[in-house]
């Protein structure tokens, strides 16, 4: 499985700029996009065994990134609500 994970990482890194542009357009910050991408790549390598069809790698990874974007906004919203609560008089 380590070889498969390594191969998956190489293939995904070849498309890194497209993935980062996709994320930046959705989160509005290159730094946040980079963080999401790094976490996504790590998660993809850890879940390499879940990929059934190698031909669908890119689609599978984009779905992983979409889920990561949703998580990002949920976390951001929860943090904002918590901060609003602590700053109320």
C-alpha positions in Angstrom: 0.0 0.0 0.0 2.9 2.4 0.6 3.8 2.3 -3.1 0.2 3.0 -4.0 0.1 6.0 -1.6 3.4 7.3 -3.0 2.1 7.0 -6.6 -1.1 8.7 -5.6 0.9 11.6 -4.1 3.0 12.0 -7.2 -0.1 12.1 -9.4 -1.9 14.6 -7.2 1.1 16.8 -6.9 1.3 17.0 -10.7 -2.0 18.8 -10.6 -1.2 20.9 -7.5 -1.6 24.3 -9.2 -5.1 23.5 -10.5 -6.2 22.2 -7.1 -4.8 25.4 -5.4 -6.6 27.6 -7.9 -9.9 25.7 -7.3 -9.5 26.2 -3.5 -8.4 29.8 -3.7 -11.4 30.7 -5.8 -13.7 29.2 -3.1 -12.0 30.4 0.1 -10.6 33.7 -1.1 -7.2 33.3 0.5 -4.1 31.7 -1.0 -2.8 30.9 2.5 -6.1 29.2 3.6 -6.2 27.3 0.2 -2.6 26.1 0.8 -3.6 24.8 4.3 -6.6 23.0 2.9 -4.6 21.5 0.1 -1.9 20.3 2.4 -4.4 18.6 4.7 -6.3 17.2 1.7 -3.1 15.7 0.2 -2.3 14.1 3.6 -5.8 12.7 3.9 -5.7 11.4 0.3 -2.5 9.5 1.0 -3.9 8.1 4.2 -7.0 7.0 2.3 -5.3 5.7 -0.8 -6.7 2.2 -0.3 -10.3 3.6 -0.6 -9.8 4.6 -4.2 -11.4 1.8 -6.3 -10.7 3.1 -9.8 -7.4 4.9 -10.5 -9.0 6.6 -13.5 -11.2 8.5 -11.1 -8.4 9.8 -8.9 -8.8 13.5 -9.9 -12.6 13.4 -9.4 -12.1 11.6 -6.0 -9.7 14.2 -4.9 -11.9 17.1 -5.9 -14.7 15.6 -3.9 -12.3 15.3 -0.9 -11.4 19.0 -1.4 -15.1 20.0 -1.6 -15.7 18.3 1.7 -12.7 20.1 3.2 -14.1 23.4 2.0 -17.4 22.7 3.8 -15.5 21.7 6.9 -13.4 24.9 6.7 -16.5 27.1 6.6 -18.2 25.2 9.4 -15.1 25.7 11.6 -14.9 29.3 10.6 -18.6 29.9 11.4 -18.3 28.1 14.8 -15.2 30.1 15.7 -17.0 33.4 14.8 -20.1 32.4 16.8 -17.9 31.5 19.8 -16.0 34.8 19.5 -19.3 36.7 19.3 -20.5 35.0 22.5 -17.3 35.9 24.4 -17.4 39.5 23.3 -21.0 40.2 24.3 -21.5 42.6 27.3 
